[in-house]
Amino acid sequence: MSTANYTTRTEGQTVVNTIIWSIPNFIFLLDGKTSRELRVSESPKDQSIDTRFQLKMQFLGRCNDIIEIYYLSPVPVFLKSILTICLKRFEERSIIIKEYHTIQANKWQFLATLYKRDIASYDGHDIFLLSDGSLRLKFQFMVTNDVKIDRANIPEAQLSNDFENLLNDGLFSDVVITSAEGCDFKVHKAVLASRSMVLKAHFEHNTTECHTNVVQSLLESDVLKEVLTFIYSDKAPRVDEIPEKLLAAADYYQLNRLKSLCEEALHKKLTVDNAIDTLQLADLHSAKALKELTLEFIKDGQAKLITKTKGWAEVKSVDLIKTIYEHVITDDVDADIK
């Protein structure tokens, strides 16, 4: 049975919540084909139940090859999170550090992915397991008590906010970008050109946009607004709401980081019913990471179920079906040979 030890301490305006999650005999848990999720939600003795963090890990794949780790706060907070693996001989390895950002209340937040091959290699060289076979994870959630003050002390966050205000105010704008519905956004050539090679091309040489200072976009107003917000602030507030539309926009404007955020959001939403649609979307927009993750999802025991879905019945691409077949069958044949 897993256990969690909670401690808290205060450093100025910040409360540091530390949770050490110990899971004994973790290798046996990985080998259990029925193990799909493990949670810890106990409350620390000296901390109000209203402010406790909850933790969970999800096991993905036929052999629990991928472990995704999530956390949840019952209240909205502005925090920095650090996940550390406790290794043998009192060593530690920080595997994920997310800088200060705001999270919503009662919504699971993705933190990190672990891989079975790193945790237990079966050759006596386990990387992440302790000598007793347990897995020990240390979580640190640094919650600020004054969001405004702490935001001001983070140069990146302040710069992001200032540029977002520049977009919202339209101050000193020198070009207009128009959505598909004809909604105008006052923007700045230098900002657009520095962030997107596609937008930069509009202002080079003897283009129409150079003379009219108007850029016509095929994006709908709400999508264009999100794209511009990302261009100016490097934030994508609605990526979990409209990842499909934003993925297409990010691909078109060559915004690689936004594209990665969309791929991550779509991966979180992956189900048997939408797997084929997601795979087609990834193929259409050259989202290689999402395509590989979706193929892995299909391979890991989902293929038979997926062939019964509406998406499978309506797929028209022979190449896509061939890709799925080769990905699933090739690995199975290789496994049989070994």
N, C-alpha and C positions, 0 to 999 in steps of 0.2 A: 504494500500500500504506500503510495507516495505521500510525502510530508512537505510542509512549507513552513519556513521560519521567517516571520515578519519583524522588521525593525524600522524605526523612523528617527531622523535627527533633523535639526534645523540649522541651516547655514545662511544667516542674513535673511533675505526675503524668500529663500527657497527651502522647501521641505523635501528631504531626500528619503524616499521610501525604498527600502531594500527588501527583496524577497529571495530567499534561497530555497529552490525547489529541488528536493532529492527524490529520485525515482529508483528504488532498488531493483536488481535483476533486470535491467532495462533490455538486455539482449533477448530475454524470454518474451518480453512484451512485444518486441519487434517481430519475433517469429510467430506470434499469435495472429493468424489470418483474420480473426474477428475483431482485433483491436483497431478501432477507427478513430477514437477520440479519447483524450484524457484531460480532466479538468482539475484545477485547484482553485477554490473560491473561499477558503477559510479566512476569517477575519483576525487580524492581530489583536492580542488582548488589550493593548493600550491605544487602540485606534478605533474610532467610531465606525460602525458598520456602514454608515452612509458614505464613507470616503474610501472604502477598501478597493483594492485592485483585484481583478479576477484574471486567471491565466488558463489557457488551454493549448493543447497541441493536437493537430489532426494528422492521421496517418493516411498517406495516399499511395496508390499503386497496388499491384497484386501482392507484392511482398513487403509492403510498408517501406518502400524505397525512399520516400520523401516524407519529411516531417515538417509541417508548417506550424509556427508558434504565433499565438495571438494574445492580446491583453485587452481588458475592458475596465473603464472607470464609470461608476454610476453617476458622476457629475462631470460637466464640461470643465476641462483643465488645460492649462498651458504648460507643457512639460518637455523635458528632454529624456530620452530613454536609452539605456545601455543594457545589452545582454552579454553576459560573460559565461564562458564554459569553464567550470572548475576542473582542472586536470590533475594528473598524478603529481606527487611530491610538492603539493601546495602551489603548483603553477596555475596560472589562469590565462585565458585567451579571450579578449573582447572580439566578438564576431559581428556585432552590429551596434552602431551608434547613430541615433537620429536626433538631430539638433532641435532646438525649441520650436514647437508648433502647437496649434490648438487642436484638441480632439473633442469629438462629440460625446455626449453622455450615452451610456448603455448601447454602445456600438462597438463590436469587436474590431480591434485595430491589428492589422498584420504587422509583425515585427521581424520575423526571420524565417529562413528555410534551412533545415539540416538534412543531410543525406546519410542514408544507412551505411553506405560504403565508407564514410568517414568515421562513423560512430563505432561500427563493429566490422572489422575486415576479415574475421575468421582465420587469421593467420598468426594470431598471438600479438598483433601490433595494433590493438585498439587505440584509436587516437583520442577519443573523447570520454571513454569510460574510466572510472576510478578502479583501483585495484580490487575492490569488492564487487565489481560489475555494475555499479550504480551509475546513473547519469545525474550530475548536479549542475543546475543552472542558476546563475545569479542575475536577478533583474534589479535595475536601479531606475526609479522614476523620480526625476527631479522636478517637483511642481512649484512654480513660482506663486507667491501670494499677491504680487502686484504685476499684472501683465504689462501694463503700460511702461513701468519703469524698466522691467527686464527686456522688453522689446527694444527700448531705446538703447540698451547696452549691447545689443547684438548688431554689429555693422551690416551684416547681410540682410537681416530682417528690416532694418531701417531703410536701406537702399531699395529693397523690394517695395516697401510701402510708399516711398517717395515716387518711384517710377509709376506705380499703380495710380497714385494721385495725379500724376502728369497726364495719364491717359484719361482719367475721369474728368479732369478740369479742362483738358484741351488747350492748356496754356502754351502759347508760342507754336501751335501746330502749323505745319506747312503743307499738308496734304490731307485729302479726304479719301477714306476707303468705304465703298458702298456695298451693302449686302445684296443678296438676290432679290429681297423685297423692296430695295431702294432706301434702306435705312443708312444714314451717313454717320461715320465715326471720324472725329478729328484726331489725326495721328501725326507722327513725326518721321520723316524720311530716314534720318540717321538711325533711329531706334529700329525701325522695320528692317533696314538694310543690314544692320549689325547682327540681327537674329535669324534672318532667313535669306538664303541665297536666291530663292525664287522671288521674294519681294524686292531684293536688291536689284534683280534684273530689270524690274519695272522702271528703275530710275537711271539706268545706264544707257549710254549711246543716245540715239535720236528716237526715243520711244514716245508714244502718245501721252503716257503718264507724265513725262518730263514737261510737256507743254501745257497739259490741262491740270496737273496736280490732283488728278482723280484716278483712283484705282478701283476697278470693278471686280468684285469678288462673287463667286458662285455660291458661297456659303450663306445659309440662313442667318438671320440676325442674331439669334441666341447662340449659335455655334461660333459665328465670327466674333462676338463679344468675348466668348471664352478663349478663343485663340489669341485675341489681342491682349487679354488679361495675362495669359501665359507669356506672351512676347515681352510685355513690360515688366511683369513681376516674378516670372518663373513659377507661378502658382496656377493650379488647375482646380478650382473649387468644385466644379461639377463633373469631374472625370468619372466618378462612380455612377452618375445619373445618365450621362450620354456618351459612354466610352466608344460606341460604334461610330457615331458622327465625328467625334474628336479624333479618332484614329485615322479616318479618311482625310480630315483636314490637316492633321500633323504630317501624314505621308505626302500630301500635295505640296505643302509649304516647307517640307524638309526640316521639320522641328523634331529632331531625334529624341530629345528627352521627353517631350510631350507624348511622343509615340510610345516610348517605354512605359510611361505612366498608364496609358490606355491599355497596353498589353497586360499590365499587372491587374488592372481593374477587370478586364474581360476574363482573365484567368480565374479570378476569385468568383466570378459568376458562372463558371463552366458547369454545365449539367449534361445529362444524357440527352435531353430534348434539344438543347441548343448547340451541341458539340459540332454538328456538321455545318451549321450556319457560322459558327465561330471559326472553324477551319477554313471555310470559303472566304470569310472576311480577312483572315490572316494571310491567305494566299494572294488575295486581290491586292492587298496593300503592303506586300513584302514584309510582313511582321514575323520574322523568322523565329524569335523566341516564343511567341504565342503559338505559332504553327507547331513547333516541336512539343510544347507542353500539351497541346490539344491532341496530337498524335499519341503521346504517352498516355493521356487520359483514356483514349479509345482503346489502346493496346491493353491497358491494365484491367482487363476483365469486363470492359464495357461494350465491346464490339457487337456482340449478339443483340444487346438491348438497343443499340444505336441503329441497327439495320431495320428496326421496327418503327422508327420515328418518322414523322412527316418530313423532316429535313432530308433524311436518306431517300425517301420516296421521290423527292423533287429534285435531287441533285442531278445535274446535267453534264458535269465535267467528267469525262472518261479518265483524264489525267489525275483528277483528284481521287477517284475511286482506286485507281492503280497505286497512287501514293499511299493510301490507307492500307491497301492489301499488302503492298511490299513491306511497309513498316511493321505491320502486325505479324504476317506470315514469316518474314525473314528472321525475326528474333526468335519465334517459336521453333523454327527449323534449326537455328544455331544452338538453341537450348537442348534440343533433342540429340544433336550430334555430340555435344559435350557430355 
